[in-house]
Amino acid sequence: MDSPKRLKSTAFYRISIFIMVLIGLSFTANAQIKKGEKLMDQGAYSEAIKPLRKDFEGKDRNINAGILLAKCYYQLRDYQEAADVLSQIDPAEISAADDRRFLSDVYIVNDDYSSAYVNLIQLLSEDQSDQRTIIWLDKVGDLMKWDSISNYSRADAVKGINSIYNEYAPFLSSDEELWFVSDVSGIQNVFPASFNNQNLHLYYKTKLKSKSRNEVSRPSMLFKKRDYYYHDGPMTNWKDNKYALTLRDIDAPNGKLGIYFSTLSGAEDDIKPFKYNENYNTGHPTFTDNGSRMIFASDRPGGYGQMDLWYSDYINDTWTEPKNMGPVINTPFSEVFPTFYKSRLYFSSDRTDIGYGALDVYYTSENEAYNKVYNLRAPINSAYDDFSLTFSNTLEGYFSSNRKTGFGGDDIYAFTYRPEIIDIKESKFEFLSAQIPEGILIQVFDSNDSLITSATTTDQNSFSISDLQTGENYKMKVADKSISKDVKIRLLSEGGKEVNLFAQSGDQVYPFELTGVNEVFEEEPLSETELLTYAIMGKIIAEKGTQINGIPVSLKNSGGTVLGKSKTAQDGTFKIDGATTGEKYTIETEGLNVYHEIDIYGSSGAITQSLVPSGQNRFAYTRAAAPALWMETKSISVPNVFAIVLNNESVEGETITLYDEKDQEIMKPDINDDGFMKLDTMRTGKAYRLNMPKRDLAMDDRLVILDGNGDTSQTVRPFDANNFFFEYLIYKDYGQSDAEQEALAAINKSMLGADNTGQTYKARIKNYDLPGNTSFVLRSMDGTRSETVYSNSKGVIIMNNIIENLDYELELTDTTFSEEKDIELFDEKNSIVYDGSSEKKKVFRFSILDGLNSDLDKIDIKDESILKLNIAGRLESKNSNNAQMTISDKNGKLMTQSYASNKDQFSLNDITPMSSYIITMSDADPNAVLVLKIPDSKDSLRVKRSKDGKFYVNMNASTKPELTLIDKNKEKVQVREGARFALPAVYYGFNSYYLKLNSRNSLDKLVTLLKDNPELRVEIQSHTDSRGPANYNNMLSQKRADGVADYLQKSGIKADRLVPNGKGETELTNRCKDGVNCDEDEHAANRRTEFVILGNNKK
């Protein structure tokens, strides 16, 4: 016969059935999984493991069997095994939303809140209206927040009481004996004549050892003269030396729990049943402070779930018919083991929408009319069963738990509950349903009935009280005797929304309590328009001494319409209302003819973005919309945030500290060798201060903040020489899948249409030696555009509306350089799209490839061996139909063949370098044109079909000369200057510029080539993957290229024959751009080294 303790297992069995119905898994015909499912239906989780594991680990690898296997381990509280099983399943293989939420639950019970959060974000990106996933996300967000809150609570196992059996349901008696239930004894130990020796759950008592709450004397049985076979359950005192016990008759046919009243005699005839036990499980009684109301757990009809909390009042020496405590407390799951103590009702629940998992302890306040429940948080709660509290005083007591750190099954723990106490500067209250005269005195008393403060009502029916604390039980006394007992007082938030409601207890007295951090009601939801509309708060940043007061600032939409205007205050700040998230704007300043930038501030008052000009007195600005609408009002936790300070080297021995918005220290992040700091989890909308006491930060230094995928969320300037002060922003595509990001990009492109006016690019002149604010003329060579742009002190120029495939000039207006300069152009992703040199020490000429040629750039043209080429291209034909193509040398000798893709693109691989080739195609279009990407060049070669149907390709169409080289087979090979060749298997670790030992053999082939061609000069190009900031990757790749050059020099190659060049992440070989989740092998493919033929030293 099961014990009261087994009620929890019964509840979990029912929970599992409920979950199975929700999940709606499609059952397969496989015998093993069907056997496992049948055993799970019976609650036989241990027996179900073997067939499910066999089906999951079998040849066909049944994913559903793996999920069910993990659920068996979860129900058995073997959380690590559940995690190990799910780690073998790609989340993308889990199709049911309930199973994806279950994956997050497994992460949660293994304390991996970050993975749980990211999994739910990705699930929500697939269906933003999924309310259950939003609830789960809120739950994980709460856990992450709770984990960061200062908490001085403790939970320690009690010594001298716990065994390999179950000890639970502690109760502290009036003479400070600790009573509890244990199943350490069998029936024959208590009743030797019995033929049954199942273990009995019986009450024991013990004394606390002096000066110790955590150690007790040897226990003894509480009821020694027993003559009945009952399992004991939770017990509590009522009144007049009477106690309420939970008992179960082991011989009763229904085996139900019942509440019984008894003295401590223990005699069976002294036990009186609760009149409403009936044929239901009814137990776990507790009483309000005056004993007039009993609250208990029961599965009787009329509830909301499996076990609910009910109450019955004792009136005129009889109990009233039980009433349900309502849906705020009760859920579709089980609420059990209630304890009432000093106006708070504590209970345990295995609800899944909040909490750590399994049974958690919650409380609700009588002063708040039981209208909100709060989790006691760790360390009292855990991922295991935590239940049955008893108090020795307001902050200390005992509870039961089956957590893994215990001795056996359930163990008894001593707890100290000391959550963070918050000082509330001002609390605003308002009377409801009554007009209270102005000037009425309100007195506030603490839990000791001491008067602590007072206030008077205003003409708006309200009053404010200062300097209260969370967690304290207060009483408000209203001096006006005419106020009805039905009049309630509500607590208001800063925004005027109702936070809590308090009822009168009598004689114009209102008991109330202020809840702590993360224990307040949410504001009422805003409309979609309100959610997406915000005010732009900015500040002009200019050289010291620049007049920035009274500067007109306007906000324009993408069509050039002015949406709002403002003027700067004395400190350069301004505010423009009416902006919308996700919209592209231009902020324009007037009358300020010196170089300046703009900082944008968030609601916390900290910088969110630092803007550089996109043209003369123009700044492109967009506040990215959150991936889902509900995120606009949520503070989103983003795990694995890291950052790097660009253009400012770390200082040896420095200690960096991250502070929160209250200037409380969060952590001291370490800086790795590459300059990255891991900031762990950050929350959107919150202000942070990063203190770097040994730095001398300049205003053009930048802190780049990234998430765990390497996606930049924001870039901010320093607050002063030693601090960055910023509000954290979420990366705009956070949580979205790669396919969704590509789809959104396609939608945005289609919305722009053919009238797109161009893109913004950043130019950087290397070794710049002219003053900041130097003017240049930017003109298009077709004569349609000419405007003045300005450089900053580092030679950076912002160029707006640059049209692809159009030639431009950028020319100094009033001076010249001291020498010819090199220039690089970066797109909006900070990738290099062009590099070149000046002419006549004053003018640069450039053009950006069009979309078609950009597509060619994306074709994988990886070379597999030294002095081998891949030739990529596109076929322009009316009837290509995946045409077959061949390539031959000029004498017609076949070299290789291939097929055009659905996009009419092709790649001919592993081609010996030659000056000319013959290409044949199977299409029949006589006017077909081949567009070939010249290897290692930004140029493309267009070849028309000849009359004989062939394409004659002359690679010398380029002006670059050919060289004759000796290859590894000692044969002569013709290559063109600028030809690029890959060095296979030369890879590096993430953020490392050290060559792996097993990759250096490939470099020896280049050593051989250089020694066989002693006059040959080559450029060493090194490439990174996309993780980390683009500027940082440029620096990293340069170090890598320098490392290769150093290796070659040590192998006997002179330095003047080598030109190391870091290319950063600008030439990726696959899809792994910023924001795309890739595995390590895919990222490693981008960390590669190539060499480019520069010519001969003799030339």
PADO-166126 format. One record per residue (C-alpha): x, y, z; residue in one letter. Coordinates in pm, whole numbers, plus 50000, padded with zeros to 5 digits. Example, Ala and Ser with C-alpha at 12.3 -4.5 7.8 and 13.67 -1.06 7.14 Angstrom:
BEGIN
512304955050780A 513674989450714S 
***
This chain:
BEGIN
500005000050000M 501415033649906D 502305060450160S 501345097250166P 504775104050027K 503915082349728R 501235107749642L 504005127749476K 504905098449253S 501245094049166T 501095130749077A 504155127348856F 502615097048690Y 499565117848607R 501755146348497I 503465123548251S 500095112348111I 499095148848072F 502325156747894I 501915126847662M 498465139347559V 499865174047486L 502775161247292I 500665140147060G 503615119946938L 502935099346629S 503365063146731F 505395041846498T 504905005646409A 508224997246569N 507674971346842A 510334985247075Q 509015020747084I 505445008047129K 506574986447418K 508375016147572G 505325038447531E 503095012447697K 505425010047995L 505535047948023M 501715048548025D 501885025348326Q 504425047748501G 507135021048463A 509825044948349Y 512785023048456S 511434993448258E 510735015447952A 514385025847921I 515664993247769K 513304990547467P 513465027847398L 517255028447411R 517364998447176K 515165016446925D 517015049546959F 520495034746927E 519495009846659G 520325010846293K 517395033246201D 517905056746501R 514325065546592N 514305101846708I 510955098246886N 512365069247085A 515265091347191G 512905118947309I 510825093747506L 514005078747651L 515055113247774A 511585117847929K 511965085148120C 515235097048269Y 513615130848342Y 510735114448532Q 513275093548725L 515125125948811R 518255113748630D 518695147148460Y 522245142148337Q 521245110548149E 518315129347995A 520745156247878A 523175130247741D 520415114447532V 519195147747393L 522765158547315S 522755131347047Q 519765147646873I 520055179246667D 517355203746786P 516425208146420A 515335171346421E 512805178246699I 509665189646521S 507035191646798A 507015224346992A 506265205647318D 509385184747268D 511475215847203R 510145230547528R 511015197647696F 514575202047565L 514665235747743S 513355219248061D 516265194848048V 518675223948004Y 517035240948303I 517335211748544V 521005209048448N 521475246348530D 522145255348166D 519735284748149Y 521535300847855S 521015270847625S 517385268447738A 516885304947653Y 518485303147308V 516505271647223N 513235289447307L 514245320747115I 514835299246808Q 511515281346859L 509705314746886L 511325327146567S 509455298946390E 506095308946544D 505985342646718Q 502375337046831S 503215305747033D 502005316847375Q 503245285647557R 506765291847433T 506515328247540I 505555315947889I 508535292047886W 510815320347776L 509565341948062D 510265312948297K 513855309348181V 514295347048188G 513145346848550D 515585318948635L 518445338248477M 517385369548663K 517015350848992W 520455336248939D 521895371648923S 520065385449229I 521925388549558S 520645360049775N 521785351750125Y 519515321550177S 520975287850280R 519855251550277A 521855225550472D 521115188850537A 520285181850903V 522825159051068K 521675129051272G 518295124751105I 518695115650736N 519225079950618S 519135059250300I 515345058250347Y 512865087050326N 512675114150591E 510195141750516Y 507325164050641A 509195181050928P 507175198951196F 508645220051477L 506595215351793S 505965241952057S 508715227352281D 511115227851982E 511095190751913E 511485182651547L 508825157751436W 509055140951098F 507935110750896V 510295082350798S 509875048150636D 512955033650804V 510915006750986S 508884977650853G 505544966450998I 507164936751172Q 509464960351362N 506404977051512V 503974947651507F 506034915651535P 503014892951487A 502254907251144S 502824886250832F 503314918150626N 506654935750643N 506214965050409Q 507824996750534N 505545019250735L 505725057050713H 505675066251083L 506155097751290Y 509375102451480Y 510635129651710K 514065143151798T 515615171651991K 517765198751839L 521265198751975K 522195229652171S 523305259551969K 522725241151641S 519815241151402R 521535216651170N 522165187551410E 519765166551615V 519825138851872S 518905102851796R 515235100951688P 512575079551857S 508985070951764M 506435097751846L 503495073851895F 504965043852078K 501815024652173K 500315019251833R 497694992651769D 496735002051413Y 498295000051066Y 498385035550929Y 500875053750713H 501535087650868D 501785119550664G 502265156550734P 501125167951077M 500415202051227T 498975216051549N 495475230051555W 494205241151899K 493505228052246D 496355202852219N 494775187951911K 496695180251595Y 495715173851236A 497405144251071L 497465129850723T 496875092250747L 496285063550511R 494865030250626D 497025003750460I 494124978950466D 491505003150333A 490114992349994P 490435026849834N 493835034849986G 493045071949997K 494685098450211L 492585113850484G 492815141550743I 492355130751105Y 492325150251432F 494035135751735S 495855142452060T 499375129752117L 498115098252284S 498295079851955G 495405057352050A 493285046351756E 490015055151928D 491335090651978D 491585096351602I 488625115351451K 488265118951071P 487615151450889F 483975150150782K 484815158250418Y 487495131650360N 484965112550151E 486305090349875N 489085114249766Y 492705120149857N 492535146850127T 495595156350330G 498475179650415H 496465202450648P 497595236450775T 495745263450970F 495565301250957T 496955319551256D 493755318351461N 492925282451362G 489545291151214S 490445280650862R 492095248250746M 493855247550410I 494625213350264F 495385194249942A 492805172549768S 491965157349431D 488185161149486R 486035172249189P 485755209049107G 489495215749102G 491795229148832Y 494285200548812G 495395168948986Q 495875179449350M 494525214149440D 494565235049756L 491175238249927W 489945254550247Y 487265248050509S 486225271650789D 485515260451146Y 482265277151246I 480075267651541N 482155236651615D 481835222251267T 483685223950938W 482135240650635T 482055224650293E 485475227650125P 486055255349871K 488795257249610N 491555283349661M 491195294349297G 493195294848972P 495905318849087V 497235292449326I 495965260649159N 497105249048815T 496535218948586P 499285201948786F 499585194749162S 499645219149455E 500475201149778V 502055204250127F 500675238550229P 502015256850535T 500435288950669F 502785311550861Y 502375348450951K 499895357950678S 501745338550408R 500665305750257L 503585284050148Y 503005253649927F 504695231649667S 503745228549302S 505105210049001D 503665235748761R 505765239248448T 505225275648352D 507555288948623I 510165274248855G 513145251248842Y 511345218348771G 509665190748981A 508115203349308L 509105239149395D 508085258849703V 505965289849641Y 504235314749865Y 501275337749836T 500245365050078S 496935368550261E 497645406150263N 497515405449883E 494315384749881A 496295355149740Y 496355371949398N 500015364549315K 502405335449377V 506155338449426Y 508935312849397N 511295309849696L 514155305149449R 517415286749504A 518905273349724P 515595263349887I 514245253149547N 516105230849306S 515445209149001A 514235181649236Y 511275178349478D 511295205749743D 508315205949978F 506765207050327S 508105237650510L 507935243950883T 509155275851051F 511085282051369S 510915319751309N 510215343551022T 513435335650837L 514425300550948E 512955265850944G 513065231350785Y 511885215150463F 512145182650265S 513925175749938S 515105146049734N 517955165349570R 520965144949468K 523215159449739T 521205141550009G 521685108250187F 518835087750043G 515375094249905G 513785124250076D 515935142350331D 515305170450577I 517135203350538Y 517465234050758A 516945266550572F 517605303350620T 515465325150394Y 517175358350337R 516295372749995P 517635406249890E 515895434450080I 515065464349863I 514655499549999D 511665515649826I 512165553049814K 508505561249752E 505355540249725S 502145555449588K 498735542649703F 495185550549594E 491735543949745F 489225525249528L 485445529249516S 485365557949763A 486105595149767Q 488445601650059I 488735637650185P 492035655550143E 494295656450450G 493215623550612I 496025609150827L 497485575350726I 499745558250983Q 502085529550895V 503145503051150F 505765475751111D 505435438951207S 506135447851572N 503235472851566D 505655501951598S 504685534151422L 507315541051158I 505865568350937T 502705586550837S 501215604950539A 498085624350442T 495735619850150T 495745643749853T 492825657849658D 493335629649406Q 492275602249650N 495875590749688S 498845592849923F 502575584049914S 504735567050177I 508525569350176S 511315546250286D 509605512350305L 511325478750253Q 510395447250068T 509575415950266G 508215434350572E 504635429850693N 503145464650740Y 499795478150853K 498185510450738M 495685526750974K 493315552950830V 492185579951074A 488815585150904D 486285562351080K 483705566650805S 485525545050553I 483575513550472S 485105478950520K 484585472550149D 486935500850044V 490255487649913K 493645504049864I 495825496949564R 499565501149517L 500535518949194L 503605515748974S 505595545748853E 503495544648536G 500245546048732G 499345509448682K 497955487648961E 500635465949120V 498715451749414N 495385454449594L 494905454249973F 491725447950168A 490745461250510Q 491105436850799S 488845457751026G 488895490751217D 490305509350914Q 493485487750921V 495035475450595Y 497775448650622P 500165450650328F 503515438850205E 505835451849931L 507135424349708T 510795421449618G 512765422949298V 511175403749012N 508005399749220E 505775426749075V 502955426848823F 503635434048461E 502335466748319E 499255464548100E 500175455147743P 500685483447498L 499235484747148S 501425475346854E 501765512046758T 502825521247113E 505245492147119L 507035502746802L 507065540646856T 509825557547052Y 511645590747096A 515175595546963I 517385609847234M 520775620447100G 523805641947159K 526185658746914I 529845649746972I 532485673546829A 535995685846897E 536445704047226K 535495740747196G 532975735146914T 529705754146962Q 526995727346980I 524235747447149N 521115755746945G 521995733846646I 518855725246440P 518385687446413V 515785671046188S 514585635546135L 513765624045781K 512325591345658N 513675571745362S 511585593045126G 513135625445251G 510035637445441T 510825656545761V 509125638346050L 510335659846335G 512655688246433K 514535698546744S 517355721246861K 520235710447077T 520545721447439A 523715736647576Q 525345702647613D 524425692247257G 521545669547351T 518285667747156F 515055647847147K 512785639846851I 509515620846904D 507645597646670G 510315573646545A 509405537246474T 511565506546524T 512815489846208G 512515521445994E 515485537245818K 515995573945899Y 518395602045826T 519275625846108I 520475659345971E 522195687846150T 522325723746021E 525005750546047G 527695728546199L 530435728045934N 533025707946126V 533335670646158Y 530985657446426H 529275625346531E 526085616846722I 525505594347022D 522055578747067I 520855571947422Y 518445545547553G 515735548447816S 518315540848087S 520285572247994G 523255552647861A 524615551947506I 523125526047272T 524855536046947Q 527575559846829S 526865572746477L 529415585046222V 528295607445935P 526905591545619S 527375624345430G 527845661045504Q 525825667145824N 523835635245764R 523635604045979F 521975571445882A 520075557146179Y 517855527046246T 516805512246575R 516365475746483A 512985460846560A 513075430746790A 512685396846617P 509215393846776A 506735420646883L 506485408047239W 510205414647288M 509645452247261E 508445453647623T 510585425547760K 514075427747900S 515695399547702I 518565379747854S 521295372747599V 523895346847703P 527545345147605N 528055382147532V 531625393047471F 533315425347369A 536525440247239I 537975475247244V 539245484846899L 542315506646847N 543315504447214N 545765478447337E 545255460447668S 547485470547957V 549475444248142E 548155437748490G 544965457848446E 541785447548628T 538605454348432I 535255455648613T 531695454248481L 529025472248687Y 525235472348663D 522895502548648E 523115506249027K 526905506149001D 527045472649176Q 529905450649062E 528815421948835I 532125406148739M 535765411348653K 536065398748293P 539365384548176D 540905395147845I 542305367647625N 545375371347408D 543245384647122D 541645412147330G 538205396447381F 536345400047711M 533545375847802K 530725395147972L 528435364548012D 524675371548021T 523405407047962M 519865420847954R 518475444447694T 517435478747812G 519815477348109K 522715501248160A 526235488548223Y 529555504848305R 532795488648191L 535665503048394N 539215501348253M 541285520848507P 544645517248331K 543455527547984R 543645561847827D 540575558847607L 540195584247326A 536875595147180M 537555576446855D 538135543447040D 535205519747020R 533785491847233L 532305465247003V 529765442647175I 528915408947022L 526765378947103D 527975342947114G 527685338746736N 530015368246674G 527165391146562D 527745427546653T 524905442146857S 526335477146894Q 529405499446886T 529825527147145V 532395553947227R 534005558447571P 532225578147841F 535585591147963D 539245580547962A 538535549548175N 534905539548123N 532365528047870F 528785535047981F 526225517947759F 522735503047740E 522735468047597Y 520895462247267L 519875428647124I 521245418546785Y 518375424246542K 518285388446409D 518865372546750Y 517325337846765G 516335336046398Q 517385307146181S 519665311645882D 516775305045642A 514645331645811E 517405357445791Q 517875350145420E 514115352045362A 513885385445541L 516795398445336A 515055387745017A 511835404845126I 513685436845208N 515435435744871K 512165430944686S 510625460044876M 513495482644772L 512855474144407G 514715487244106A 514735523144229D 517235516244503N 519525546644514T 522615528644633G 524485518244944Q 526635534645209T 530345526745211Y 533175536645438K 536525545745284A 539735543845485R 542935559445356I 545955541045489K 548795560245657N 546645591445654Y 548675622545747D 546255651445680L 544085669245940P 540575658046027G 537705674845843N 539715676245518T 537385680245219S 537175657444915F 535005658544605V 533125626344534L 531955625044171R 530495598243947S 532185595043609M 528865596243424D 528485632143543G 525295626243745T 526765633344086R 529285656244254S 529375664644625E 531795673544904T 532615647845171V 534955650545469Y 537505628145636S 538075624246006N 541515625346164S 542135588646081K 541325591845712G 537845576845731V 535265590245482I 531585580645470I 530145578845117M 526385576045071N 524285562944780N 527105545744592I 525685527944286I 527115494044196E 528965490243865N 529475527943832L 532895544743820D 533725571344082Y 536495595644167E 537385607544516L 539665638044491E 541305661344743L 540075696944689T 542705720044837D 545875699744891T 547745667944800T 549195638544991F 552895637245068S 553035604144878E 550725580544698E 548205564944939K 546295532244947D 542545531745008I 540095504945122E 536305505745089L 534085487845342F 530395479245307D 527785481745583E 528965448145723K 532485462245750N 533755438545478S 536355451445231I 534835454844883V 537595474444710Y 541235483744758D 543375505744538G 545925534144525S 545855571444463S 547005589044145E 548845622144135K 548855621544516K 545275634044531K 542695612644347V 541295577544388F 539275559844120R 537035530444211F 533885510844129S 531825484844317I 530965452244143L 527335447744042D 525085420844186G 525845395243913L 529555397443961N 529015396644336S 527245363444283D 530305350944098L 532415360844392D 530355337744610K 531075307144397I 533445283844576D 536725285644379I 538865268244635K 542115255044482D 543165220344591E 546865221344502S 549695244744424I 549625259844073L 546115247244001K 543215270243913L 539465269543945N 537595289943687I 534135301843788A 531585318843567G 528045324043449R 526335314443121L 524055339942957E 521845318642733S 518185316342640K 518045278542675N 520865267142901S 518895239743086N 521795230043314N 524125228543014A 527055204743014Q 530415221142953M 533985209942886T 537285228242897I 540305219342688S 543735234142629D 544425253442310K 545295220742132N 541905205442217G 543155182342496K 540285176842740L 541045189243091M 537715185843280T 533945189443243Q 531105203243454S 527455214543447Y 525855248443489A 523725252743801S 520055263143810N 521325298943825K 523465292643515D 526645294343721Q 529495269843692F 532905261543829S 535675242843644L 538075229043901N 541705218543920D 542785234643594I 546425237943494T 547275274943443P 547425284043074M 547115315242863S 544135302342662S 541395275942680Y 538575262342464I 535165258142631I 532245239742473T 528625241042596M 525665217942522S 523135246442484D 522025256842135A 521895294742171D 524205309741903P 524245342942091N 525245327942425A 527875346542628V 530225333242894L 531005356643183V 534155343643346L 535515354943679K 539205360143618I 540915341243900P 542275364344170D 540845395344013S 537795417144069K 537365418143691D 535145396143478S 535795384543121L 532905383242869R 533405358142586V 530985355142293K 530325322042120R 532245318141793S 530695305941468K 531855270241533D 529875270341859G 532935271442087K 534155297742332F 537805307542288Y 539075321242615V 542205342342625N 543225347142986M 545725373242870N 542845396842804A 544065411443128S 547005435243097T 548935414943354K 551875396143198P 552515359143207E 555375342043385L 556985308543316T 557455288643635L 558775254343726I 556085234543911D 556515206044157K 556845181043869N 559745201743730K 557565210943430E 557155245843287K 553825262343361V 552495295643234Q 550885316943506V 549685352443506R 550735378843754E 548005381344013G 547095344543990A 545985330944328R 546635295844456F 545395279444774A 547545261745028L 545365232845153P 545335222445519A 546865254445656V 544375262745930Y 544385280646264Y 542385278846582G 539655304146663F 541245337946744N 544725322846698S 547525332446462Y 549725303046552Y 550115276546282L 549015241646380K 551925217346356L 550095193446126N 549365221545879S 552915232345810R 553655204145565N 551545222545310S 553775253145341L 556775232145252D 555325228144901K 555415265944866L 558985265944995V 559875241244717T 558145262944453L 559985294144570L 563335276244576K 562735261944226D 561895297344107N 564455318544294P 563285351944154E 559575346644219L 557785370844454R 554475361244616V 551865377444835E 550795356745136I 547065361445196Q 545515349645520S 541775347145583H 539745344345903T 536285331245973D 533445355646045S 533415352646423R 534535384246598G 534475420346477P 535555426146116A 538185451846215N 539625427746466Y 539655399546208N 541655421945974N 544275425746245M 544205388646328L 544605377845965S 547555401445923Q 549245384146216K 548515350846052R 549985361745721A 553055374845907D 553345340746076G 553405322645742V 555975346845604A 558105341045913D 557905303245858Y 558985307345494L 561895329645592Q 563065303945846K 562935278745559S 565405299345356G 563195323245158I 564305359645160K 561925385145311A 561915407645002D 560205379644806R 557255378245047L 554395402645102V 552135391745390P 548555405045364N 545685398745605G 542275397445433K 540125392545742G 536625378645682E 536145396345347T 536485365345127E 534555336945291L 534375303745107T 530985293145239N 527735305345401R 529265312945741C 528825350545744K 527915370846052D 524705358546213G 524855323246064V 525345294046303N 528045270946167C 529965242046312D 533705243246377E 534605225346052D 532735251145846E 534445279746028H 537825262445988A 537375262045611A 537425300045612N 540615301445820R 542935295345526R 546075307645358T 546615314944988E 549465329344785F 549315353344490V 551885355544212I 553435390544213L 556165386243950G 559915381943938N 562505402344125N 564555405443805K 561755423943625K 
***
